Amino acid sequence: MCDPDKLLDNNREWSMQKLLDDPQFFQRLSEFKTPEFFWIGCSDSRVPANEIIGLEPGRVFVHRNVANQVQHTDLNCLSAAQYAVDVMKVKHIIITGHYDCGGVRAAMQGQHHGIVDNWIRSIRDTYMLHQEALDQLDESQRMNRLCELNVIRQVDNICHTRIVQNAWMRGDELSVHGWIYSLNDGLLHDLNSTKRSPDDVAPLYRVTPSESSSWPAAS
């Protein structure tokens, strides 16, 4: 049985092994502060960001939450996004879901799960938007497709933020990608939902320099 003391022992062994393999590893890591990738992924422990894309620590700035959501009321995610885009100047935002996601499954069940129901509400909204097509699939296919649609919606959500659109207006090189990971074979799949400019965003959600913060006059 693994307990916290064992984890500390593992850490010491890991640190010593890293220094044996590369005496400059930690010094180099401490100086590396400009990752090009911002990863928004699921909290699921089976989807470790750096490991599955073959990059060392320091190369990817990571934010994780249940079912890889980008919600406009989530100051945690939005703060991480703003830091990644405005300070680190990342070039790519990658939203990565995975098949057989517990958060997506909970959203599909339509049962009460506690406080997480508030978090996965938008996944249920996504289901309703695509219900006709989803109901044509068997349970496994429906689950996998909803995992994909959830990722695609989060790509849209982050592109609707001023964080991303201000970067595009500044002329920053920034693209947003939607990927999904298969636990069965360890492979990532591009969902072909990449967005690179305001032209890729529906007009209603575009932020323009001439916009004011005032409410429209009442008729």
C-alpha positions as MATLAB code, in Angstrom:
seq = 'MCDPDKLLDNNREWSMQKLLDDPQFFQRLSEFKTPEFFWIGCSDSRVPANEIIGLEPGRVFVHRNVANQVQHTDLNCLSAAQYAVDVMKVKHIIITGHYDCGGVRAAMQGQHHGIVDNWIRSIRDTYMLHQEALDQLDESQRMNRLCELNVIRQVDNICHTRIVQNAWMRGDELSVHGWIYSLNDGLLHDLNSTKRSPDDVAPLYRVTPSESSSWPAAS';
ca = [
       0.000    0.000    0.000;
       1.330    3.445   -0.957;
       1.238    6.149    1.730;
       2.425    9.807    1.793;
       5.817    8.875    3.297;
       6.402    6.532    0.374;
       5.657    9.398   -2.015;
       8.320   11.515   -0.328;
      10.794    8.640   -0.652;
       9.868    8.338   -4.332;
      10.525   12.042   -4.785;
      14.002   11.821   -3.301;
      14.843    8.865   -5.522;
      13.481   10.687   -8.568;
      15.502   13.811   -7.769;
      18.726   11.849   -7.312;
      18.178    9.913  -10.531;
      17.548   13.136  -12.470;
      20.828   14.576  -11.206;
      22.682   11.386  -12.096;
      21.256   11.490  -15.617;
      21.773   15.236  -16.056;
      23.571   17.275  -13.337;
      22.199   20.516  -14.838;
      18.567   19.370  -15.034;
      17.135   21.393  -12.144;
      19.238   24.461  -12.842;
      18.038   24.464  -16.446;
      14.460   23.862  -15.343;
      14.519   26.762  -12.873;
      15.636   29.120  -15.638;
      13.039   27.988  -18.185;
      10.060   30.360  -17.931;
       8.738   30.794  -21.453;
       6.656   27.787  -22.543;
       5.005   28.025  -25.946;
       2.007   25.866  -24.988;
      -0.902   26.406  -22.617;
      -2.722   23.137  -21.924;
      -6.260   23.046  -20.548;
      -7.016   19.456  -19.678;
      -9.109   17.212  -17.485;
      -8.141   16.539  -13.870;
      -8.144   12.799  -14.626;
      -4.858   11.355  -13.352;
      -4.555    9.115  -16.423;
      -3.899   12.089  -18.714;
      -0.559   13.663  -17.672;
       0.029   16.558  -20.062;
       3.819   16.619  -20.401;
       4.214   12.873  -20.556;
       1.749   12.119  -23.340;
       3.197   14.806  -25.619;
       6.809   13.934  -24.866;
       7.945   17.288  -23.466;
      10.071   18.028  -20.402;
       8.673   19.960  -17.440;
       8.801   23.681  -18.158;
       7.706   23.353  -21.769;
       3.945   23.383  -21.089;
       1.892   25.642  -18.807;
      -0.954   23.479  -17.506;
      -4.431   24.109  -16.123;
      -6.680   21.166  -15.279;
     -10.238   20.833  -14.051;
     -13.101   18.332  -14.187;
     -13.954   17.656  -17.858;
     -11.579   20.356  -19.222;
     -14.058   23.219  -18.981;
     -13.590   26.874  -19.940;
     -16.351   28.692  -18.108;
     -16.659   32.467  -18.163;
     -17.295   32.543  -14.412;
     -14.188   30.492  -13.589;
     -11.599   33.028  -12.459;
      -9.060   30.243  -11.894;
      -9.048   29.129  -15.527;
      -9.314   32.662  -16.905;
      -6.486   33.917  -14.697;
      -4.267   31.086  -15.881;
      -5.230   31.855  -19.479;
      -4.467   35.551  -19.122;
      -1.102   34.831  -17.530;
      -0.267   32.349  -20.284;
      -1.302   34.685  -23.111;
      -0.333   38.128  -21.801;
       2.755   37.342  -19.733;
       4.209   34.103  -21.057;
       3.164   34.903  -24.636;
       2.302   31.289  -25.435;
       1.726   30.573  -29.095;
      -0.711   27.689  -28.689;
      -3.636   26.967  -26.400;
      -4.506   23.284  -26.472;
      -7.772   22.123  -24.938;
      -7.550   18.389  -24.445;
     -10.360   16.101  -23.398;
     -10.354   12.335  -23.262;
     -12.714    9.531  -24.098;
     -14.573    7.883  -21.203;
     -14.449   11.127  -19.203;
     -16.151   10.791  -15.832;
     -17.424   14.371  -15.913;
     -19.026   13.853  -19.309;
     -20.500   10.541  -18.191;
     -22.003   12.192  -15.113;
     -23.535   14.884  -17.323;
     -25.139   12.230  -19.524;
     -26.687   10.352  -16.607;
     -29.058   13.150  -15.631;
     -28.756   12.219  -11.959;
     -27.909   14.307   -8.912;
     -24.185   14.119   -8.106;
     -23.791   17.040   -5.717;
     -21.978   20.311   -6.266;
     -20.356   19.006   -9.445;
     -23.771   19.293  -11.120;
     -23.196   23.040  -11.352;
     -19.854   22.453  -13.033;
     -21.073   19.991  -15.653;
     -24.255   21.881  -16.493;
     -22.725   23.226  -19.704;
     -21.973   19.662  -20.855;
     -25.652   18.881  -20.498;
     -26.391   22.023  -22.520;
     -24.036   20.713  -25.211;
     -25.902   17.403  -25.216;
     -29.216   19.184  -25.722;
     -27.799   21.219  -28.625;
     -26.826   17.992  -30.398;
     -29.468   15.656  -28.985;
     -30.976   14.587  -32.300;
     -27.636   13.406  -33.689;
     -26.434   11.933  -30.395;
     -29.599    9.912  -29.879;
     -28.891    8.076  -33.138;
     -25.751    6.519  -31.599;
     -25.326    3.626  -29.209;
     -24.276    4.410  -25.641;
     -20.529    4.053  -26.183;
     -20.532    6.080  -29.392;
     -22.742    8.720  -27.795;
     -20.362    9.027  -24.863;
     -17.312    9.397  -27.096;
     -19.015   11.912  -29.372;
     -20.124   14.051  -26.437;
     -16.528   14.057  -25.164;
     -15.489   15.455  -28.562;
     -18.294   18.013  -28.708;
     -17.390   19.176  -25.203;
     -13.829   19.921  -26.307;
     -15.012   21.775  -29.408;
     -17.315   23.917  -27.278;
     -14.482   24.822  -24.917;
     -12.376   25.913  -27.890;
     -15.205   28.278  -28.791;
     -15.534   29.449  -25.197;
     -11.927   30.492  -24.798;
     -11.947   32.175  -28.201;
     -14.914   34.268  -27.044;
     -12.834   35.798  -24.249;
     -11.153   39.180  -24.464;
      -7.958   37.430  -23.419;
      -7.646   35.610  -26.738;
      -9.235   38.260  -28.924;
      -7.084   41.060  -27.495;
      -4.026   38.966  -28.318;
      -5.209   38.600  -31.897;
      -5.891   42.350  -32.152;
      -2.331   43.006  -30.959;
      -1.105   40.793  -33.765;
       0.193   38.088  -31.434;
       0.791   34.679  -32.953;
      -1.786   32.603  -31.096;
      -3.806   29.576  -32.135;
      -6.320   27.509  -30.184;
      -6.606   23.752  -30.754;
      -9.026   21.038  -29.667;
      -7.632   17.556  -29.084;
      -8.922   14.371  -27.520;
      -6.966   11.556  -25.914;
      -7.740    7.856  -26.074;
      -7.034    5.944  -22.880;
      -7.129    2.692  -24.835;
      -4.062    3.347  -26.980;
      -2.468    6.532  -25.623;
      -3.018    8.476  -28.845;
      -4.134   12.079  -29.240;
      -6.525   13.066  -32.015;
      -6.946   16.529  -33.526;
     -10.633   17.481  -33.676;
      -9.994   19.964  -36.511;
     -11.389   22.872  -34.521;
      -8.309   25.124  -34.613;
      -8.900   28.878  -34.529;
      -6.248   31.452  -35.362;
      -7.996   34.812  -35.754;
     -11.248   36.703  -35.073;
     -12.423   35.531  -38.493;
     -12.736   32.057  -36.977;
     -15.168   33.344  -34.337;
     -18.900   33.889  -34.889;
     -19.559   37.628  -35.429;
     -21.729   37.968  -32.326;
     -18.790   36.995  -30.123;
     -16.122   39.158  -31.740;
     -14.617   41.972  -29.723;
     -13.886   45.092  -31.772;
     -11.722   48.085  -30.759;
     -14.688   50.442  -31.089;
     -16.822   48.570  -28.577;
     -17.826   50.529  -25.467;
     -18.822   49.121  -22.113;
     -22.135   51.001  -21.997;
     -25.488   49.265  -22.259;
     -27.597   49.933  -25.363;
     -30.223   52.625  -24.889;
     -33.683   51.403  -23.985;
     -36.226   51.649  -26.772;
];
